[in-house]
Amino acid sequence: SKTNDSRIKETLNKLRLFSIIAVIVYGSLASGSNPVSAGRLPIQFIAYFVLSTGFLVKFHDTKRGHLEAILSAGLIALGIEAVQAFVPYRSFSMIDFAVSFAGASVITLDHHLGLVTKFVAVEDELIERFLA
């Protein structure tokens, strides 16, 4: 039924979002991870773009949804930086935060291109085929 299908999609979207957050938190706080170097900045940028994309799916593809996605990803980035200030082998870094926030902000381009919307439509179609 449509209600059951929508619940499954919502559950998968939440699982994806929590998984992305878990990977970012682990990568940011794990003792084996080095403080951000120039080589890691692109990875961090992409990670927060992916995170804001996950939030956009949750908040829906609207102008307000884009803003909520960016702010949510930005708040997570700021929270991680704040926690790192208290971790002995890490430190608070405005450069880290700026790179994270910039990566999250790239999602605004999607409002004009619609790539996330197209991806979600393809994903929904695949889920429907799987459930059928």
All heavy atoms as an XYZ file, in Angstrom:
1016
protein
N       0.842     -1.196      0.000
C       0.000      0.000      0.000
C       0.880      1.250      0.000
O       2.040      1.207      0.389
C      -0.923     -0.011      1.209
O      -0.220      0.262      2.387
N       0.285      2.354     -0.416
C       1.047      3.600     -0.513
C       1.550      4.068      0.847
O       2.660      4.560      0.962
C       0.183      4.698     -1.150
C       0.049      4.537     -2.625
C       0.152      5.889     -3.252
C       0.107      5.737     -4.743
N       1.340      6.118     -5.354
N       0.747      3.918      1.881
C       1.161      4.345      3.218
C       2.361      3.545      3.688
O       3.307      4.102      4.221
C       0.001      4.181      4.227
O      -1.140      4.865      3.717
C       0.363      4.714      5.578
N       2.322      2.234      3.469
C       3.431      1.379      3.865
C       4.689      1.718      3.063
O       5.789      1.776      3.609
C       3.054     -0.094      3.681
C       4.023     -1.024      4.377
O       4.571     -0.676      5.419
N       4.226     -2.180      3.791
N       4.526      1.946      1.757
C       5.661      2.319      0.906
C       6.287      3.630      1.363
O       7.505      3.764      1.410
C       5.234      2.440     -0.559
C       4.921      1.088     -1.188
O       5.175      0.053     -0.542
O       4.417      1.091     -2.326
N       5.459      4.603      1.709
C       5.996      5.898      2.152
C       6.720      5.757      3.491
O       7.721      6.432      3.727
C       4.900      6.964      2.222
O       3.935      6.637      3.184
N       6.220      4.873      4.355
C       6.921      4.635      5.632
C       8.279      3.985      5.399
O       9.257      4.314      6.067
C       6.074      3.785      6.567
C       5.014      4.579      7.297
C       4.456      3.764      8.406
N       3.713      2.640      7.844
C       2.527      2.242      8.264
N       1.953      2.817      9.284
N       1.926      1.226      7.690
N       8.330      3.060      4.461
C       9.600      2.401      4.146
C      10.580      3.419      3.587
O      11.749      3.458      3.975
C       9.392      1.224      3.172
C       8.652      0.088      3.877
C      10.717      0.734      2.604
C       8.202     -1.035      2.972
N      10.134      4.275      2.667
C      10.992      5.316      2.101
C      11.490      6.261      3.192
O      12.665      6.619      3.216
C      10.246      6.108      1.031
C      10.010      5.345     -0.234
C       9.202      6.172     -1.209
C       8.724      5.341     -2.366
N       7.849      6.107     -3.266
N      10.598      6.665      4.083
C      10.982      7.570      5.171
C      12.009      6.901      6.087
O      12.983      7.524      6.503
C       9.743      7.987      5.970
C      10.026      8.947      7.089
C      10.507     10.314      6.626
O      10.221     10.698      5.477
O      11.186     10.999      7.424
N      11.819      5.624      6.380
C      12.768      4.887      7.215
C      14.131      4.794      6.534
O      15.167      5.000      7.172
C      12.223      3.478      7.529
O      10.976      3.607      8.215
C      13.198      2.687      8.385
N      14.141      4.505      5.239
C      15.406      4.436      4.499
C      16.102      5.794      4.464
O      17.321      5.882      4.598
C      15.169      3.923      3.080
C      14.794      2.447      2.963
C      14.400      2.103      1.531
C      15.918      1.560      3.446
N      15.331      6.866      4.301
C      15.911      8.213      4.298
C      16.527      8.548      5.658
O      17.613      9.111      5.725
C      14.863      9.257      3.919
C      14.520      9.223      2.449
O      15.299      8.765      1.632
N      13.331      9.684      2.111
N      15.837      8.190      6.741
C      16.380      8.435      8.085
C      17.641      7.613      8.313
O      18.621      8.113      8.867
C      15.337      8.104      9.154
C      14.235      9.111      9.264
C      13.234      8.700     10.325
C      12.089      9.687     10.406
N      11.072      9.271     11.386
N      17.621      6.365      7.879
C      18.787      5.501      8.039
C      19.978      6.062      7.279
O      21.100      6.086      7.785
C      18.456      4.086      7.557
C      19.558      3.054      7.675
C      19.972      2.866      9.135
C      19.098      1.724      7.088
N      19.739      6.548      6.065
C      20.810      7.157      5.270
C      21.373      8.381      5.985
O      22.583      8.540      6.106
C      20.294      7.567      3.892
C      21.360      8.294      3.081
C      20.859      8.925      1.785
N      20.047      8.045      0.998
C      18.795      8.339      0.598
N      18.242      9.479      0.923
N      18.113      7.490     -0.131
N      20.497      9.240      6.478
C      20.928     10.463      7.153
C      21.738     10.151      8.409
O      22.813     10.705      8.621
C      19.708     11.321      7.485
C      19.956     12.720      8.000
C      20.767     13.548      7.011
C      18.629     13.413      8.267
N      21.245      9.232      9.232
C      21.974      8.866     10.450
C      23.311      8.206     10.121
O      24.299      8.401     10.832
C      21.130      7.969     11.356
C      19.978      8.673     12.001
C      18.709      8.128     11.974
C      20.153      9.898     12.633
C      17.639      8.781     12.571
C      19.093     10.564     13.226
C      17.834      9.999     13.196
N      23.363      7.431      9.046
C      24.621      6.797      8.638
C      25.652      7.838      8.210
O      26.825      7.751      8.577
C      24.378      5.817      7.485
O      23.526      4.780      7.892
N      25.213      8.832      7.450
C      26.119      9.900      7.015
C      26.649     10.654      8.227
O      27.853     10.919      8.341
C      25.408     10.864      6.043
C      25.038     10.148      4.748
C      26.283     12.085      5.740
C      24.055     10.911      3.876
N      25.751     10.989      9.155
C      26.161     11.709     10.371
C      27.158     10.869     11.166
O      28.174     11.378     11.640
C      24.943     12.095     11.226
C      24.103     13.149     10.492
C      25.374     12.611     12.603
C      22.750     13.424     11.129
N      26.882      9.570     11.306
C      27.775      8.691     12.075
C      29.166      8.634     11.459
O      30.174      8.699     12.176
C      27.178      7.287     12.165
N      29.243      8.538     10.138
C      30.550      8.486      9.462
C      31.305      9.800      9.669
O      32.509      9.801      9.962
C      30.376      8.171      7.956
C      31.653      8.419      7.182
C      29.908      6.738      7.776
N      30.605     10.922      9.556
C      31.257     12.225      9.746
C      31.736     12.388     11.182
O      32.870     12.822     11.422
C      30.313     13.374      9.333
C      30.144     13.386      7.814
C      30.843     14.723      9.825
C      29.113     14.369      7.305
N      30.909     12.027     12.146
C      31.303     12.156     13.553
C      32.495     11.256     13.845
O      33.469     11.683     14.473
C      30.116     11.846     14.502
C      30.573     11.701     15.940
C      29.056     12.932     14.384
N      32.450     10.014     13.384
C      33.566      9.099     13.617
C      34.846      9.641     12.991
O      35.894      9.672     13.622
C      33.246      7.704     13.063
C      34.404      6.754     13.231
C      34.645      6.161     14.470
C      35.274      6.483     12.182
C      35.726      5.301     14.652
C      36.348      5.636     12.346
C      36.571      5.045     13.582
O      37.636      4.218     13.756
N      34.754     10.087     11.736
C      35.930     10.623     11.057
C      36.479     11.874     11.715
O      37.675     12.149     11.647
N      35.605     12.621     12.367
C      36.030     13.869     13.007
C      36.610     13.666     14.398
O      37.405     14.479     14.861
C      34.840     14.821     13.116
O      34.338     15.139     11.837
N      36.187     12.594     15.069
C      36.583     12.430     16.472
C      37.428     11.195     16.763
O      37.973     11.082     17.855
C      35.330     12.395     17.357
C      34.473     13.652     17.334
C      33.215     13.441     18.158
C      35.246     14.854     17.822
N      37.557     10.288     15.819
C      38.310      9.061     16.071
C      39.770      9.385     16.371
O      40.361     10.292     15.790
C      38.222      8.132     14.859
N      40.347      8.637     17.295
C      41.720      8.916     17.716
C      42.720      8.694     16.587
O      43.768      9.305     16.563
C      42.096      8.063     18.926
O      42.047      6.691     18.587
N      42.407      7.840     15.629
C      43.325      7.583     14.530
C      43.279      8.636     13.439
O      44.130      8.685     12.571
N      42.253      9.502     13.487
C      42.163     10.519     12.433
C      43.058     11.696     12.774
O      43.166     12.101     13.922
C      40.708     10.984     12.264
O      40.253     11.641     13.415
N      43.734     12.205     11.781
C      44.622     13.354     11.979
C      43.821     14.638     11.891
O      42.808     14.692     11.208
C      45.697     13.375     10.888
C      46.620     12.199     10.989
O      46.938     11.751     12.084
N      47.036     11.672      9.852
N      44.289     15.684     12.547
C      43.635     16.976     12.339
C      43.649     17.296     10.841
O      44.515     16.842     10.107
C      44.516     17.948     13.119
C      45.164     17.108     14.156
C      45.365     15.758     13.512
N      42.665     18.033     10.419
C      42.494     18.277      8.982
C      43.752     18.873      8.376
O      44.314     19.838      8.874
C      41.284     19.203      8.736
C      41.222     19.626      7.281
C      40.016     18.496      9.136
N      44.177     18.248      7.305
C      45.303     18.767      6.541
C      44.766     19.176      5.181
O      43.622     18.902      4.852
C      46.377     17.687      6.392
O      45.856     16.607      5.653
N      45.583     19.807      4.397
C      45.135     20.264      3.081
C      44.605     19.104      2.246
O      43.686     19.270      1.457
C      46.276     20.971      2.365
N      45.154     17.903      2.422
C      44.704     16.740      1.673
C      43.332     16.248      2.072
O      42.644     15.609      1.289
N      42.911     16.531      3.294
C      41.606     16.064      3.770
C      40.494     17.075      3.529
O      39.328     16.730      3.625
C      41.679     15.764      5.263
C      42.321     14.446      5.554
C      42.019     13.966      6.923
N      40.679     14.357      7.338
C      40.136     14.016      8.479
N      40.800     13.284      9.305
N      38.928     14.410      8.800
N      40.833     18.314      3.242
C      39.793     19.332      3.081
C      38.786     18.992      1.985
O      37.584     19.173      2.197
C      40.409     20.710      2.863
C      41.134     21.294      4.087
C      41.732     22.651      3.745
C      40.214     21.401      5.286
N      39.207     18.473      0.830
C      38.209     18.103     -0.185
C      37.254     17.005      0.299
O      36.065     17.032     -0.008
C      39.042     17.626     -1.369
C      40.368     18.265     -1.186
C      40.567     18.358      0.299
N      37.773     16.057      1.071
C      36.930     14.985      1.601
C      35.903     15.574      2.563
O      34.726     15.206      2.531
C      37.791     13.912      2.301
C      38.665     13.213      1.269
C      36.924     12.907      3.056
C      39.757     12.341      1.855
N      36.333     16.485      3.403
C      35.427     17.134      4.351
C      34.369     17.943      3.606
O      33.188     17.895      3.944
C      36.229     18.040      5.285
C      35.403     18.671      6.367
C      36.286     19.410      7.357
O      37.480     19.189      7.434
N      35.685     20.285      8.110
N      34.769     18.665      2.579
C      33.852     19.457      1.760
C      32.772     18.547      1.165
O      31.571     18.830      1.268
C      34.654     20.157      0.656
C      33.837     21.056     -0.227
C      33.693     22.397      0.093
C      33.240     20.574     -1.373
C      32.953     23.240     -0.716
C      32.504     21.408     -2.196
C      32.358     22.744     -1.868
N      33.194     17.434      0.574
C      32.259     16.498     -0.047
C      31.356     15.852      0.995
O      30.152     15.681      0.771
C      33.027     15.436     -0.868
C      33.684     16.099     -2.080
C      32.119     14.287     -1.292
C      34.706     15.237     -2.790
N      31.916     15.501      2.151
C      31.121     14.867      3.207
C      29.966     15.766      3.645
O      28.836     15.296      3.820
C      32.009     14.526      4.405
N      30.228     17.049      3.792
C      29.161     17.953      4.228
C      28.192     18.286      3.100
O      27.021     18.572      3.353
C      29.732     19.207      4.893
C      30.072     18.909      6.332
C      31.323     18.419      6.688
C      29.127     19.048      7.331
C      31.624     18.092      7.992
C      29.414     18.722      8.634
C      30.667     18.251      8.965
O      30.944     17.921     10.259
N      28.633     18.204      1.847
C      27.702     18.315      0.726
C      26.742     17.131      0.756
O      25.526     17.290      0.612
C      28.444     18.383     -0.610
C      27.519     18.256     -1.791
C      26.691     19.314     -2.137
C      27.455     17.086     -2.517
C      25.815     19.195     -3.214
C      26.588     16.962     -3.582
C      25.763     18.016     -3.934
N      27.289     15.931      0.953
C      26.459     14.722      1.014
C      25.496     14.817      2.196
O      24.311     14.465      2.080
C      27.338     13.453      1.097
C      26.502     12.216      1.393
C      28.123     13.276     -0.193
N      25.971     15.310      3.334
C      25.109     15.471      4.506
C      23.967     16.438      4.207
O      22.805     16.153      4.524
C      25.919     15.957      5.705
C      25.125     16.228      6.988
C      24.401     14.970      7.465
C      26.047     16.757      8.072
N      24.262     17.576      3.605
C      23.193     18.531      3.311
C      22.223     17.958      2.283
O      21.021     18.248      2.328
C      23.760     19.877      2.849
O      24.426     19.760      1.622
N      22.711     17.099      1.387
C      21.831     16.424      0.440
C      20.868     15.499      1.184
O      19.680     15.450      0.883
C      22.658     15.622     -0.585
O      23.516     16.521     -1.277
C      21.782     14.894     -1.570
N      21.399     14.774      2.174
C      20.545     13.916      2.996
C      19.491     14.714      3.737
O      18.325     14.309      3.822
N      19.876     15.867      4.262
C      18.896     16.725      4.933
C      17.882     17.273      3.942
O      16.704     17.416      4.259
C      19.582     17.884      5.655
C      20.078     17.530      7.025
C      21.421     17.633      7.326
C      19.214     17.116      8.019
C      21.904     17.317      8.585
C      19.668     16.793      9.288
C      21.016     16.894      9.572
N      18.309     17.586      2.716
C      17.385     18.121      1.713
C      16.302     17.100      1.392
O      15.136     17.457      1.235
C      18.133     18.523      0.444
C      17.272     19.143     -0.648
C      16.597     20.418     -0.143
C      18.109     19.443     -1.872
N      16.666     15.830      1.319
C      15.664     14.790      1.081
C      14.658     14.783      2.226
O      13.454     14.655      2.016
C      16.342     13.402      0.922
C      15.320     12.288      0.917
C      17.188     13.371     -0.346
N      15.141     14.975      3.454
C      14.256     15.005      4.612
C      13.357     16.237      4.606
O      12.169     16.161      4.890
C      15.074     14.968      5.905
C      14.229     15.010      7.164
C      15.086     14.940      8.393
C      14.365     15.051      9.695
N      12.941     14.985      9.723
N      13.913     17.403      4.291
C      13.159     18.652      4.366
C      12.405     18.982      3.084
O      11.723     19.981      3.021
C      14.082     19.820      4.722
C      14.669     19.724      6.090
C      16.034     19.877      6.281
C      13.887     19.474      7.196
C      16.597     19.801      7.542
C      14.426     19.390      8.458
C      15.785     19.553      8.635
N      12.577     18.207      2.065
C      11.920     18.363      0.760
C      12.564     19.480     -0.056
O      13.193     20.382      0.472
C      10.418     18.569      0.916
C       9.777     17.492      1.731
N       9.680     16.185      1.296
C       9.242     17.499      2.978
C       9.101     15.456      2.232
N       8.828     16.216      3.256
N      12.368     19.374     -1.340
C      13.042     20.254     -2.299
C      12.292     21.577     -2.451
O      11.508     21.758     -3.379
C      13.166     19.534     -3.641
C      14.024     20.302     -4.616
O      14.774     21.193     -4.181
O      13.943     20.015     -5.818
N      12.514     22.474     -1.522
C      11.947     23.820     -1.581
C      13.061     24.790     -1.214
O      14.118     24.382     -0.734
C      10.795     23.986     -0.570
O      11.321     23.809      0.751
C       9.678     22.976     -0.821
N      12.820     26.079     -1.426
C      13.832     27.059     -1.013
C      14.066     26.951      0.484
O      15.192     26.976      0.953
C      13.390     28.481     -1.377
C      13.593     28.819     -2.815
C      13.279     30.273     -3.076
C      13.529     30.597     -4.528
N      13.312     32.004     -4.834
N      12.995     26.833      1.253
C      13.130     26.700      2.703
C      13.852     25.398      3.059
O      14.668     25.356      3.969
C      11.765     26.760      3.369
C      11.851     26.661      4.865
C      10.504     26.718      5.525
N      10.665     26.431      6.921
C       9.995     27.013      7.867
N       9.106     27.924      7.570
N      10.196     26.691      9.121
N      13.560     24.327      2.320
C      14.222     23.045      2.561
C      15.721     23.133      2.334
O      16.504     22.552      3.082
N      16.135     23.886      1.317
C      17.565     24.083      1.068
C      18.213     24.817      2.237
O      19.286     24.443      2.707
C      17.788     24.861     -0.230
C      17.663     24.032     -1.453
N      16.444     23.681     -1.982
C      18.592     23.465     -2.254
C      16.633     22.944     -3.052
N      17.927     22.795     -3.243
N      17.555     25.864      2.725
C      18.095     26.622      3.858
C      18.172     25.740      5.106
O      19.183     25.749      5.812
C      17.233     27.858      4.125
C      17.660     28.729      5.292
C      19.069     29.291      5.067
C      16.670     29.856      5.502
N      17.128     24.969      5.364
C      17.129     24.078      6.536
C      18.232     23.025      6.422
O      18.870     22.672      7.419
C      15.766     23.411      6.689
C      14.678     24.373      7.131
C      13.292     23.756      7.120
O      13.088     22.716      6.446
O      12.405     24.316      7.767
N      18.458     22.515      5.215
C      19.509     21.514      5.001
C      20.885     22.105      5.288
O      21.715     21.493      5.973
C      19.444     20.971      3.570
N      21.127     23.311      4.785
C      22.422     23.972      5.004
C      22.626     24.274      6.485
O      23.692     24.007      7.047
C      22.514     25.269      4.176
C      22.557     24.935      2.688
C      23.734     26.092      4.573
C      22.300     26.126      1.792
N      21.599     24.826      7.133
C      21.725     25.167      8.553
C      21.904     23.927      9.419
O      22.695     23.936     10.368
C      20.522     25.986      9.011
C      20.422     27.386      8.416
C      19.138     28.072      8.871
C      21.637     28.228      8.764
N      21.195     22.853      9.099
C      21.330     21.615      9.878
C      22.741     21.049      9.761
O      23.365     20.685     10.766
C      20.311     20.575      9.403
O      19.002     21.031      9.630
N      23.254     20.980      8.535
C      24.620     20.485      8.329
C      25.628     21.421      8.988
O      26.600     20.972      9.610
C      24.917     20.331      6.841
N      25.394     22.728      8.887
C      26.285     23.706      9.516
C      26.299     23.586     11.028
O      27.355     23.700     11.658
N      25.132     23.347     11.627
C      25.069     23.178     13.083
C      25.809     21.916     13.526
O      26.468     21.913     14.562
C      23.620     23.157     13.559
C      22.928     24.507     13.592
C      21.442     24.345     13.918
C      23.589     25.436     14.600
N      25.699     20.868     12.752
C      26.453     19.648     13.075
C      27.950     19.931     12.982
O      28.729     19.521     13.852
C      26.031     18.478     12.168
C      24.633     18.016     12.578
C      27.036     17.329     12.228
C      24.030     16.965     11.697
N      28.367     20.646     11.943
C      29.790     20.994     11.796
C      30.268     21.825     12.981
O      31.339     21.568     13.539
C      30.012     21.760     10.487
N      29.484     22.810     13.382
C      29.857     23.653     14.520
C      29.893     22.837     15.809
O      30.809     22.992     16.626
C      28.885     24.824     14.648
C      29.241     25.886     15.663
C      30.595     26.521     15.343
C      28.145     26.959     15.697
N      28.926     21.947     15.975
C      28.910     21.083     17.159
C      30.125     20.177     17.233
O      30.728     20.008     18.302
N      30.505     19.613     16.103
C      31.695     18.749     16.074
C      32.937     19.565     16.410
O      33.797     19.120     17.179
C      31.830     18.046     14.712
C      30.770     16.951     14.595
C      33.233     17.464     14.533
C      30.694     16.293     13.233
N      33.040     20.761     15.858
C      34.192     21.620     16.174
C      34.223     21.957     17.665
O      35.290     21.964     18.285
C      34.178     22.898     15.336
C      34.472     22.675     13.873
C      35.786     21.974     13.619
O      36.801     22.305     14.274
O      35.809     21.082     12.756
N      33.063     22.230     18.247
C      32.998     22.538     19.685
C      33.452     21.341     20.514
O      34.218     21.488     21.470
C      31.583     22.957     20.074
N      33.028     20.150     20.147
C      33.450     18.935     20.858
C      34.953     18.730     20.700
O      35.649     18.367     21.659
C      32.657     17.705     20.365
C      33.255     16.417     20.899
C      31.198     17.819     20.767
N      35.472     18.991     19.493
C      36.904     18.806     19.254
C      37.749     19.723     20.134
O      38.895     19.391     20.450
C      37.238     19.052     17.779
C      36.807     17.926     16.883
C      37.110     18.204     15.426
O      37.410     19.320     15.029
N      37.021     17.165     14.605
N      37.200     20.832     20.560
C      37.940     21.741     21.437
C      38.267     21.079     22.777
O      39.224     21.465     23.443
C      37.136     23.023     21.672
N      37.493     20.068     23.148
C      37.697     19.382     24.430
C      38.368     18.027     24.288
O      38.586     17.330     25.270
C      36.351     19.224     25.151
C      35.706     20.536     25.462
C      34.678     21.034     24.666
C      36.143     21.301     26.532
C      34.086     22.248     24.944
C      35.569     22.523     26.818
C      34.534     22.998     26.015
N      38.678     17.632     23.058
C      39.345     16.351     22.806
C      40.845     16.612     22.747
O      41.297     17.464     21.984
C      38.836     15.713     21.489
C      39.592     14.443     21.168
C      37.335     15.443     21.573
N      41.633     15.900     23.563
C      43.064     16.209     23.677
C      43.838     16.208     22.360
O      44.729     17.015     22.165
C      43.595     15.110     24.606
C      42.421     14.531     25.284
C      41.233     14.793     24.414
N      43.505     15.333     21.459
C      44.271     15.213     20.217
C      43.641     15.989     19.060
O      44.098     15.870     17.930
C      44.439     13.732     19.833
C      43.143     12.958     19.835
C      42.337     12.910     18.704
C      42.721     12.284     20.976
C      41.151     12.220     18.709
C      41.543     11.584     20.988
C      40.758     11.556     19.848
O      39.571     10.874     19.852
N      42.617     16.787     19.325
C      41.964     17.609     18.298
C      41.841     19.035     18.807
O      42.098     19.325     19.973
C      40.565     17.065     17.962
C      40.522     15.659     17.421
C      41.378     15.452     16.190
N      40.994     16.293     15.076
C      40.319     15.903     14.026
N      39.931     14.658     13.925
N      40.038     16.736     13.050
N      41.415     19.943     17.939
C      41.210     21.330     18.367
C      40.125     21.968     17.509
O      39.821     21.498     16.414
C      42.509     22.131     18.228
O      42.908     22.160     16.873
N      39.539     23.034     18.030
C      38.540     23.797     17.293
C      39.239     24.506     16.140
O      40.305     25.084     16.315
C      37.875     24.826     18.216
C      36.807     25.627     17.542
C      35.488     25.197     17.583
C      37.102     26.800     16.864
C      34.489     25.926     16.964
C      36.107     27.530     16.238
C      34.796     27.093     16.287
N      38.634     24.475     14.969
C      39.240     25.122     13.807
C      38.170     25.829     12.986
O      37.247     25.183     12.477
C      39.960     24.084     12.935
O      40.319     24.652     11.691
N      38.309     27.141     12.844
C      37.378     27.897     12.003
C      37.540     27.507     10.538
O      36.576     27.548      9.775
C      37.575     29.404     12.182
C      36.908     29.968     13.419
S      35.142     29.579     13.550
C      34.470     30.526     12.198
N      38.745     27.117     10.141
C      38.957     26.678      8.754
C      38.147     25.407      8.499
O      37.470     25.280      7.473
C      40.452     26.474      8.452
C      41.168     27.820      8.476
C      40.650     25.766      7.116
C      42.669     27.731      8.359
N      38.207     24.465      9.435
C      37.396     23.248      9.335
C      35.922     23.600      9.182
O      35.226     23.066      8.324
C      37.551     22.399     10.600
C      38.568     21.308     10.457
O      39.221     21.234      9.415
O      38.682     20.526     11.410
N      35.446     24.457     10.071
C      34.036     24.839     10.048
C      33.682     25.498      8.713
O      32.654     25.188      8.112
C      33.687     25.765     11.210
C      32.282     26.287     11.125
C      31.206     25.444     11.337
C      32.045     27.613     10.799
C      29.905     25.920     11.227
C      30.751     28.094     10.698
C      29.676     27.239     10.910
N      34.539     26.392      8.230
C      34.274     27.095      6.968
C      34.203     26.114      5.799
O      33.322     26.223      4.930
C      35.339     28.153      6.716
N      35.120     25.140      5.769
C      35.108     24.142      4.699
C      33.834     23.296      4.781
O      33.181     23.026      3.763
C      36.368     23.251      4.758
C      36.251     22.039      3.852
C      37.598     24.069      4.405
N      33.460     22.893      5.992
C      32.242     22.101      6.179
C      31.009     22.880      5.733
O      30.146     22.364      5.012
C      32.089     21.705      7.653
O      33.194     20.956      8.078
N      30.922     24.132      6.168
C      29.769     24.955      5.833
C      29.718     25.238      4.331
O      28.646     25.237      3.718
C      29.779     26.262      6.632
C      28.461     26.961      6.620
C      27.427     26.526      7.430
C      28.256     28.055      5.799
C      26.188     27.161      7.406
C      27.024     28.707      5.772
C      25.996     28.258      6.576
N      30.871     25.449      3.719
C      30.918     25.673      2.272
C      30.441     24.423      1.526
O      29.672     24.528      0.559
C      32.331     26.043      1.836
N      30.874     23.266      1.981
C      30.421     22.017      1.357
C      28.914     21.857      1.470
O      28.241     21.487      0.504
N      28.375     22.171      2.644
C      26.924     22.090      2.842
C      26.195     23.110      1.971
O      25.117     22.843      1.442
C      26.587     22.307      4.313
N      26.785     24.272      1.789
C      26.129     25.357      1.045
C      26.042     25.099     -0.453
O      25.210     25.705     -1.136
C      26.864     26.676      1.289
O      26.801     27.008      2.654
N      26.872     24.210     -0.962
C      26.845     23.910     -2.393
C      25.480     23.358     -2.811
O      25.092     23.457     -3.970
C      27.991     22.941     -2.769
C      27.860     22.424     -4.183
C      29.326     23.646     -2.589
N      24.732     22.845     -1.848
C      23.410     22.295     -2.154
C      22.491     23.367     -2.754
O      21.535     23.045     -3.453
C      22.775     21.626     -0.909
C      21.633     20.706     -1.314
C      22.272     22.649      0.078
C      22.068     19.484     -2.039
N      22.781     24.649     -2.519
C      21.938     25.700     -3.103
C      21.977     25.660     -4.625
O      21.009     26.044     -5.274
C      22.357     27.106     -2.627
O      23.720     27.332     -2.988
C      22.185     27.261     -1.142
N      23.072     25.180     -5.190
C      23.138     25.032     -6.643
C      22.091     24.049     -7.140
O      21.595     24.163     -8.258
C      24.533     24.565     -7.075
C      25.678     25.530     -6.830
C      26.994     24.865     -7.211
C      25.475     26.817     -7.607
N      21.761     23.073     -6.293
C      20.783     22.074     -6.698
C      19.410     22.694     -6.920
O      18.624     22.182     -7.709
C      20.687     20.952     -5.664
C      19.683     19.916     -6.098
O      19.970     19.217     -7.098
O      18.603     19.837     -5.496
N      19.114     23.773     -6.245
C      17.809     24.408     -6.439
C      17.638     24.814     -7.896
O      16.539     24.815     -8.426
C      17.653     25.621     -5.515
C      16.284     26.194     -5.550
N      15.208     25.528     -5.042
C      15.822     27.354     -6.061
C      14.126     26.261     -5.232
N      14.467     27.375     -5.847
N      18.736     25.129     -8.556
C      18.682     25.523     -9.965
C      18.861     24.328    -10.902
O      18.313     24.303    -11.994
C      19.740     26.584    -10.258
C      19.593     27.797     -9.419
N      18.573     28.705     -9.598
C      20.299     28.255     -8.363
C      18.672     29.668     -8.704
N      19.710     29.416     -7.943
N      19.634     23.330    -10.480
C      19.932     22.190    -11.338
C      18.970     21.024    -11.152
O      18.733     20.260    -12.078
C      21.366     21.704    -11.089
C      22.471     22.732    -11.320
C      23.815     22.145    -10.917
C      22.487     23.187    -12.765
N      18.475     20.846     -9.930
C      17.523     19.776     -9.648
C      18.100     18.375     -9.630
O      17.373     17.404     -9.784
N      19.410     18.239     -9.413
C      20.034     16.910     -9.454
C      19.566     16.016     -8.312
O      19.324     14.827     -8.511
C      21.554     17.041     -9.437
C      22.164     17.758    -10.642
C      23.667     17.896    -10.467
C      21.836     17.033    -11.927
N      19.449     16.582     -7.107
C      19.005     15.774     -5.965
C      17.572     15.307     -6.196
O      17.236     14.147     -5.950
C      19.126     16.557     -4.637
C      18.500     15.787     -3.492
C      20.585     16.849     -4.344
N      16.739     16.192     -6.711
C      15.353     15.832     -6.997
C      15.293     14.685     -8.000
O      14.525     13.742     -7.830
C      14.590     17.056     -7.544
O      14.729     18.126     -6.611
C      13.129     16.745     -7.751
N      16.120     14.745     -9.040
C      16.151     13.681    -10.038
C      16.670     12.378     -9.429
O      16.138     11.300     -9.694
C      17.023     14.093    -11.217
C      16.404     15.200    -12.046
C      17.349     15.704    -13.106
C      16.743     16.910    -13.806
N      17.684     17.589    -14.680
N      17.699     12.477     -8.582
C      18.248     11.298     -7.921
C      17.188     10.645     -7.031
O      17.024      9.426     -7.045
C      19.485     11.669     -7.096
C      20.012     10.534     -6.273
C      20.755      9.524     -6.859
C      19.740     10.464     -4.915
C      21.230      8.463     -6.104
C      20.206      9.412     -4.154
C      20.952      8.405     -4.749
N      16.472     11.443     -6.270
C      15.438     10.918     -5.372
C      14.319     10.261     -6.178
O      13.804      9.208     -5.791
C      14.891     12.034     -4.448
C      13.659     11.567     -3.692
C      15.965     12.487     -3.477
N      13.963     10.835     -7.321
C      12.928     10.242     -8.166
C      13.364      8.869     -8.673
O      12.579      7.911     -8.661
C      12.598     11.171     -9.331
N      14.622      8.753     -9.100
C      15.152      7.463     -9.559
C      15.188      6.473     -8.395
O      14.801      5.310     -8.532
C      16.554      7.629    -10.192
C      17.228      6.279    -10.416
C      16.449      8.416    -11.490
N      15.644      6.945     -7.240
C      15.701      6.085     -6.065
C      14.305      5.601     -5.680
O      14.119      4.418     -5.373
C      16.340      6.851     -4.906
C      16.494      6.030     -3.657
C      17.061      6.853     -2.525
O      16.441      7.868     -2.147
O      18.121      6.462     -2.027
N      13.319      6.493     -5.687
C      11.942      6.105     -5.360
C      11.425      5.045     -6.327
O      10.762      4.090     -5.915
C      11.019      7.327     -5.379
C      11.213      8.225     -4.172
O      11.879      7.802     -3.203
O      10.696      9.363     -4.211
N      11.749      5.213     -7.603
C      11.312      4.241     -8.601
C      11.945      2.869     -8.339
O      11.275      1.838     -8.420
C      11.680      4.732     -9.995
C      11.179      3.819    -11.101
C      11.521      4.348    -12.481
O      11.485      5.568    -12.681
O      11.833      3.503    -13.350
N      13.232      2.860     -7.991
C      13.907      1.599     -7.684
C      13.311      0.930     -6.447
O      13.128     -0.289     -6.416
C      15.405      1.830     -7.496
C      16.184      2.197     -8.759
C      17.624      2.577     -8.402
C      16.150      1.057     -9.765
N      12.992      1.732     -5.430
C      12.382      1.181     -4.219
C      11.012      0.590     -4.544
O      10.657     -0.502     -4.083
C      12.279      2.260     -3.122
C      13.678      2.618     -2.607
C      11.393      1.782     -1.968
C      13.707      3.820     -1.689
N      10.218      1.303     -5.347
C       8.906      0.805     -5.717
C       9.005     -0.518     -6.479
O       8.213     -1.426     -6.261
C       8.151      1.847     -6.539
C       7.667      3.015     -5.697
C       7.029      4.113     -6.522
O       6.641      3.854     -7.686
O       6.925      5.240     -5.999
N       9.981     -0.627     -7.379
C      10.179     -1.877     -8.113
C      10.578     -3.007     -7.171
O      10.135     -4.128     -7.309
C      11.257     -1.711     -9.178
C      10.806     -0.932    -10.377
C      11.891     -0.895    -11.414
N      11.517     -0.030    -12.514
C      12.310      0.249    -13.516
N      13.530     -0.273    -13.586
N      11.901      1.043    -14.481
N      11.423     -2.676     -6.188
C      11.878     -3.673     -5.224
C      10.720     -4.152     -4.366
O      10.610     -5.337     -4.053
C      12.982     -3.098     -4.352
C      13.482     -4.034     -3.303
C      14.301     -5.106     -3.643
C      13.106     -3.888     -1.983
C      14.766     -5.982     -2.681
C      13.569     -4.752     -1.013
C      14.389     -5.808     -1.361
N       9.844     -3.235     -3.964
C       8.708     -3.579     -3.095
C       7.575     -4.260     -3.841
O       6.734     -4.903     -3.210
C       8.188     -2.326     -2.389
C       9.163     -1.653     -1.418
C       8.572     -0.368     -0.877
C       9.523     -2.598     -0.277
N       7.538     -4.101     -5.159
C       6.422     -4.667     -5.954
C       6.498     -6.173     -6.047
O       7.403     -6.848     -5.845
C       6.421     -4.063     -7.353
